């Protein structure tokens, strides 16, 4: 998959999960996709949650990898 196609798919996935995050007082911002790593900024309640890293590794990463297997990991960009 081309980089432009990957970024388009990333934004589609984010648009699909955003309503669920918003219900919890959170949001997610796509920063960049580089060297097979997805850089995201977690905003709101999820950013302060003690389970944030586990949710990123087990929840979000799995969700993104189902659609984009090239993704090796997610890096949470600090606020």
Protein Blocks (a to p, Z undefined) as FASTA:
>chain_A
ZZklmmmmmmmmmmmmmmmmmmnopacddfbdcehiacdddehjklmpmklmmmmmmmmm
mmmmmmmmmlnbdcdddZZ
